[in-house]
Amino acid sequence: MTKVQLEEHQDPIRQLSDKLSKIDQEITDIHHYMEFNKLNAAEGYKAFKLLQDKLVERRGIKDDMSKFQMLSATKVTDVFNGT
């Protein structure tokens, strides 16, 4: 793996970080909506479901970030040696 290939792995990490920030803002918006509005059972469930979906999406982004970070932390010699 060349230096250029390693640098290409940094771009997806930045993109994922931007996605994570956006999701975090959306989660905060949902929390504020739930905090400042009196919701009936149906509205409360819809808000919960939306929050749950965003949290699952956030987990996927964090998992992807972790994979790219592990890959970028792998030494070039380790890649060639198969370790």
C-alpha positions, 0 to 999 in steps of 0.5 A: 500500500502506497502513501497515496493509497493511505491518504485516500483512506483519510478522505472517507474518514472525513466524509464519515465524520461530516455525516456523524456531525449531521446525524448528531445534530438531527438527534439533538433536534429530535431530543429538543422536539421531545423535550419541548412538546407535549406528545400523545402516545402516537406522536411519542412513538413516532418521535421514538422511532425516528430517534431509534432510526437515527441512532442505528444510522449513527452506529453504522457510521461509527462502525465504518469510521472505526474500520477506516481508522484501523486500516489507516493505522495498519503499517504498510509493512504489516500489509505486505507481510500479511500481519 
